[in-house]
């Protein structure tokens, strides 16, 4: 079994090392990850500058691009075989609800899914400096085992969020749907040392739609959340309504 690993926090992040360590139990591991943090780049692809690869140690490659670049480089250039599984993470911070569209961690799994390769994104729900990454990695291993033995449904990849606590304190896996948060956008507006204005996109504590069955609901109650995602963004319920419009 060959497993390719990437992330958006960069190849030096704690989460990717914990994930690689755990995945070794499943098979051969190759890491192809951004050379620095690229969180919130979403599904972006580098088209206007060259990409370079740096081999840091055997099987560990840093690319000066995005997570989507890394998946492309890994599959179309670097690996002599197609991996059986691509895992992304473990992201430092949850990827819940609408945030999946900003996430580079989730986008990497999305890119793998586009290539027909089973893929899972893993995120640890904390922004504290240190997190329970090795406990989360044990969950990642269990989920990855299921994916390789049971096979994913067609066109499906998984977004897994893991609560930040010891394995023994985690509650069972819940299969969830993508929740909604009402984003309270906030632009921080300040002046730099040379008197020029600058702005920084921030946010206040998001108001979560904590409805039962959602990823938010699961994580808020220390459950592991697994959301099956697919790439079809079509709003199927609207097809018929719009088809009734006269153009
Ligand atoms: Mn990140």
Boltz pocket constraint, residues with backbone or C-beta under 6 A from the ligand:
constraints:
  - pocket:
      binder: B
      contacts: [[A, 8], [A, 9], [A, 38], [A, 39], [A, 40], [A, 91], [A, 92], [A, 93], [A, 105]]
      max_distance: 6.0
